[in-house]
Amino acid sequence: MLQQFFILCSGADTSILKTCSKGEQSKYGGIGATVFFTALMAFIASSYALYRVFDSIYISIFFGLIWALLIFNLDRFIISTIKKRDDFKKEIVQAIPRIILAVIIAIVISKPLEMKIFEKEINQILLEQKNELSLANQQQILQQYTPEIMELEKNITQLKNDILLKEMETNTLYDIYISEAEGTAGTKLLGKGPVYKEKREKHDASLTELQQLKEKNNQKISLTETQIASLKKEYHNNVNNAQPIIDNFDGLMARINALEKLPWLPSFFIFFLFLAIETSPLIAKLLSPKGEYDWKLEEEESNLKTSIANKVNQQNHVLETGTFLNEKIYSEIKEEEEVYAYKKNKAQELLKKQADAFLDMQIKNI
């Protein structure tokens, strides 16, 4: 039962193969098994690749099954169309396009399985790339907010410096009127005289201005700090919003690019393995000697060609004979006076009837 299934997979004519030896049937059963397992590996590879694209196991299995059936049909077509010839060069020529197709199929099948085999190494490369992308993304977003934040921080510094300058000025006036009261500077008269009062009033006015400046500048500083906090929050929100996109940077194309960064030799051997599996039925059929099945298939095709050629030849003779007889018969009829008189008589009757019908129509119209 299993051998019959594999023979069906090989694309061989089962009605002819049944009449062949067990060894011949086993040979085509082995070829069909290779075709089947190649399609099975194509199913696994495509399902894994599509899972990375759609993130759905059901969709990946569905389309993976379609892809496997397509590969199965292509492999079966390639094997079934290779026919043994008496000239090995002609066999090679007819096999070249099929070998090229087999190489393409091997590449398509091997790549997803390579990604699965080297999944840990690919994940490490993708992690490094994600970290680099995260840092680059933070820098790019920060560049959008840095000038404005720096300008606001500069304004805060200026407002604080204005307060400090006013405090220094007020403290200086305080020292002046205290020194005047103590008699250590100014008029150097001990006590609170007119000069002391004047200097005290200047200090008190400066102190009032300082308090007003502090109140005014502190409000501006508070408002500016709120703006800075809002900008920083917006920056962090943008970074957080972009991070899921970076975290999902592990699709099919990203993994293929990461695979290309790994050493090429292991990937080459895996590809070479699938190439050997994919082309093995084709190569086996090319290298194997002409067998019983090939002889019987060639005999059946030869009989069919002979039968069709005989039918075509017979139909050509029938056509030639019929054409000759028709020409001869009609040439003889053309010379018969009786036929001429009969057709003339019928033509006259037809013309009379047409004339009568035309007359009746004209009378009705009147």
Secondary structure, DSSP 8 states (H G I E B T S, - for coil): -HHHHHHHHHT--HHHHTTS-HHHHHHHHHHHHHHHHHHHHHHHHHHHHHHHHH--HHHHHHHHHHHHHHHHHHHHHHHHH----S-HHHHHHHHHHHHHHHHHHHHHHHHHHHHHHTHHHHHHHHHHHHHHHHHHHHHHHHHHHHHHHHHHHHHHHHHHHHHHHHHHHHHHHHHHHHHHHHTSSTT--SS--HHHHHHHHHHHHHHHHHHHHHHHHHHHHHHHHHHHHHHHHHHHHHHHHHHHHHHT--SHHHHHHHHHTS-HHHHHHHHHHHHHHHHHHHHHHHHS---HHHHHHHHHHHHHHHHHHHHHHHHHHHHHHHHHHHHHHHHHHHT-HHHHHHHHHHHHHHHHHHHHHHHHHHHHH-
